């Protein structure tokens, strides 16, 4: 490789690192790598490519995998949600895939398969776009409206589930969200589950927890959920969002009973419940990163969120933020500023209630001075203030 190519690569690295310092619009926790993660990356390089073909709980003919470490990662993530990873009834199984979209594809496919594709898929108009993306045109679906805070309208959902089951005998495949795209809202999973069972509606429930599923369970005022109290069939969590892993991946957890009676694939010498089949992760650094985040300080989640909210209030800037009592989301919806500000801070743009808004998603890694500078620029840019 000649010097010109090396210099070109270095320039790209510098640009990415510089952009990281003022990236406020998308869900990625770019915290600095700990010494454990840096050491683990060197070990990842030593093993090179390892193909984790098929699910983690199965080992076939191919031995060049990292499933032992993958399983430990899954155990940590499941435990943080209040779940047990294993093979017994009531346990959860899973694997690490490409990200939230694959996780949602798994939930939809598995839910429909449970009812031989003779079911209706229900999801909110605030759900991630990957839900619609993963629905074949022949699949019957019901798009449910959302409440003002961004939660799915659970009354509308239940009315439609009851009507469609009683009139058409159609079970429900329900996609709920722990951290919606626009407002970072959390659907009322417990209430919806209770009402479905009360009305004897057969259902499969998948939760898209891409953003909030990685928040440590001891975090103060965070939208965490204890899934041990729920009866959720599958959950998807992004590893590159709150966990901030350096590659785009996602954890897919599902009831271990789903692995029973699966077809044996002679070519690989095992069964396969995954969407993609071949899978690859950087096992050691991913393990260390997940461990670092799950053992972080209980104030890490909320500190920058409170700081940023106080700045907005001090400057009289209008904002929307999901709140449930003392619980706060980390996704702020703000009136759209100038295009120059949007591009510099990499803000995702949204049309909401026929108005132009932008996302600002706050993570522990964000520098307070950058947040202060951003709010000052907003204050000088907006033509009016509504607070």
N, C-alpha and C positions, 0 to 999 in steps of 0.2 A: 504494500500500500504506500503510495507516494505521499509527500508532505502536504500537497494541496488537498488531497482527500482527508488526511488527518485534521488539517486546520478547518476544513469544512464541517467535519463531524463535531469538532470542538465548539464551533460557532453555534451549531444547533443545540448542543448540550447547554451552553451558556444562555441561549434564548429561553429554553424550557425552564431552567432554574430561575431565571429572572421572572418569567411569567407566573411561576408558582407562587412567588411572594405576594402577588396581588390578584390571585384568582379567588373571586368571591361568589361566582354564580353557579357552581356545580358541586355536587356532593362527593368530595374527595378529601380525605384527612391526610394532608401532606406533612405530617409530623416528621421531625428528623429521625433517622434510623439510630437505634440504640447500638451499643457495642455488640450485644448478642446478635442482633440482626445482621450487622456487618460481617461478623465472624461466620454466621450461618450462610450468608451469600457465597462465601468462599467455598464452603462445603457443597453447596448446591452446584457450583461450577465443576467441582471434582466428579460428581456423578453424571453430569451432562443430562441427556434426555432419558426420562423414565416414563414409560407409558402405563398409566393406571387403567388399563382396559377393563371395562365393566365396573360394577359397584364395589365399594370398599369391603363389604362383608363376604366377597367371593374372590377366590384365587384360582386361576386356571393354569394353563400350560406355560404362559409367558411370565417369567420371573423378574424381568427388568422393570420393576415398579417401585413406588414409594408409598404403598398403601399402609404400611405400619405407621408412618408419620401422619399420613392423611387421616387415619382413624383417630389418632390422638388430637388432631385439630378439630375434628367433628365432635369428639367427646367434650372438648372445652366449650365449643359454641353451644352444643346442646345443653350442657350444664348451666351455662349462663342464662338460658331460657327457662330453666327449671325442668328440663327433660333429661331422660336417661338414654344414652346411646348403647344399643345392644341388640340381641336377637330374641329376647323374651317378649311375650305378649305385653303390650303396654310400653315397650321400648320404641325408640326411633332409630331408623337406619338412615343412610344417606351417602352422598358423595360430593366432591368439589367439581363444579362444572365451569362454564365460561362466564356466567354472570346471572343477573336477575332475569333477563329475558329467557334463558334456558330454564331457570327455576320455575318461571310462570308457565312455560311451555309444558314442563313436566306435570305441574299441578292440573292444567287443563286436560292434557292427554290422559292422565291417570284417572281423573274424576269422570271423564266421559266414558272411559273404558269400563269403569265400575258398573255403569248402567248400559253397556253395549251401545253407547252413543245415542241412546234414546233418553236424553235429558236436556234441560235448558241451562245455559250458562248465564249467571247473573254477575254483574260488576258495575261499579260506580262510574259516572262520567268524569270522576277525578282519578280513576285508576291509571296506572302507567300504560303508555301507548302499546307496550308489548302484548297486552291482553288481546286487543283487537287484532294485532299482527299475527297472533297465534291461533286465530279462529278461522277455520275453513268457512267459505261462504254458505255451505249447507247446514252449518251448526246454528240452531235456534238460540238466540241470545236476548237478554233483557238488560238494557242500559238504564241504571237507576240514577235518579237525580241526587244531588248532594245537599247537605244542610249548609247554612251560612259559614260554619267553621271548617267546612271541607269534608266532614264525615259523610259516609253513605247514608242516604235517607232510609233508616232501618224500617220505618213504618211502611213506606212504599215497597221496600224489598219484601217484607213479610206478607203483605197483601197479595203481591204478585206470585210469590212462592205458593201460598195457600190456594189461590185461584187456579193456577196452572196444574197443580197436583190433583186437586179435586175434579177439575173439568177434563183435563187431558191425561191424567195419571203420569205426569212428567216429574221425575225427581229433580233436585236442584244441585248444580255444580256452582258453588259460590266462591268468588274471588274477593277477598277483603284485603285491606291495606293497613300496614303499620308504618305510616309516613308517606302520605300522598305526594305526588309530583308538584302540584301547584302550591298547596298551603301546608304541607307537612302534617296533615291530619291523621288521626288514628281512629279507625272504625271501631264501633262498640261490639267487639267479637263476642264477649260474654253474653250480652243481652240477645244478640241475634241467634246464637247457639241455643240459648234457653228457650226462646220462642219457637224455633224450628222443632225442638224436641217436644215442647208442650203441644204442638199441633200435629205431631207424628209425621212430619215431612221428611222423607229420606233425602239425605244430602251428602255431598263431599265438599269439604271446606279447605281451601288453600289460602294462605296468608302471604302476601307480598310484603316482606319485612326488609326489603333491600336496604333501606337507609337506617332505620332505627334498631334493627335486629342485632347490630354489632355493638350497641351501647352497653357498657358494663352494668350489671344489675344493681350495683350499689350506688350508682350515680344519683346525685341530688337533683330533684325536680325534672327528671328525664322521663320521656314517654316509653318506659320499659314495660314489658308484659311478662307475667309469670304464667307460662303456658302449661304448667303442671295442673292448673285449675281449669283448663280448657280441653276440648276434644277436637283438636285441629288435625286434619289428615296430612297436610304437607305445608312446609314453610320454606321460603327462599330468602337468602340474605347475601348481599354483595360483600365481597372481601375487600374491594377497592374503594368502598365508600367510608363508613365510619372506621373500619379497621385500617384503612389506608395502605393496604398491601400494594406493592409496586407493579403488579400485573392484574389485569381485569379477570377476576374469577368470582365465583359465588358458591355458597354452601346451599345444598338442597337436602332438607331433612323430611322424612316421611315415616309413617307408621311402619314398623318392621314387618307387620303382617303382610304388607304389599309384596314382600319378597318371596312369600310362600307360593308354591305351585307355579313358579315361572319356568318358561321353556329353557331347557338346557341347550347351549350352543356348542356343538362338538368342535368347531374350528378353534375356539378359544378355551375350551375345556371348562366352562362355567356358564351360569345364567347371566343375563345382562338386562338390567332395568333402566339403564341410563339413556339419555337422549342422543348424545354424540358418540358413544362407544369409546374411542380412544381419547384419553385425557392426560394432560400434563400440567404439573404445578412445580414451583420451586419450594420443595417441602420444608426444608429446615428454616429458611428465612420466613416463610409463611407462618410456621408454628411459632417462631419467636415473636413475630409481629402481633399475632393474635394474643399471645400470652402477655405481651407488654400492654396492649390496650385493655385487656380484661382485668389487669392488675393496676391500672392507672388510678390516680387520685380521684376520690368521689366528687370533687368540685370541678374536675376538668371539663365535663360536658357543659355545665351551666355558666361558668365564669365569663366567658366571652359573649355568650348570649345576653346575659344581664348587662354587661358593659355596653354592647352595641345598642340594646334597647334604650338604655339611659341616654346615650348620645342622640338617638333619634328624637326622644322626648324633649331633651334640652334644646334641640334645634327646630322643634315644631314640625317635624317631618311625618307625614301620614304613613302608616304601615299596617299590615295585617300579619298576625302571628297566631298559630294554633295554640290555645290554652285550655286546660281542663283542671280547674282548681289551681294548685301550685305547679302543675305540670306544664312545661313549655316545649314547643317544637323548636327546631333550629332553622326553619325556613321562613324568611321574611319576604313579604310581597310589598314592593315599593312602586310608586308611580315612575314611569320610565323617564330617565334623565336624557341628556344629550347622547348622540351616537358615539361620540368620542369617549365619554365615561363608560358606556356599555362595552365598547371594544377593549378599553384598557383593563377593566376589571373582569372581563369575560362573563358578562351578565346574561343569563338566559332570559329571553323576552317571552311574555305571555299576554294574550288577550283574555281578560277576565271581567265579566259583567260589562262587556263592550268597551272596556277601557284598556289602555296599554300599561302593562306593569313589567317589572323585572324581578327575578329571584335574587336574593342574597342568602346564601347558606353558610351559617357560622359554625366553625370547628375549633377545637382547642388549639390547633397549630397557628391560627391567625394572629398576626402581630397587632397589638393594640394601637400602635402608632399608624399602621396602615388603615385600620378601621376608623381611627379619628380623622385621618386625611380624607378618606372616602366620604365620610359624613359631611365634612366641611365643603367638599366639592359639590355634594348634593345640595347642601343648603344654599350655596351660591348659584347653583344652576336652576333650581326650580323657580318657576314664575310665581307660584303661590304656595301657601302652606295651609293645611286643613286642621291641624291640631289646635 
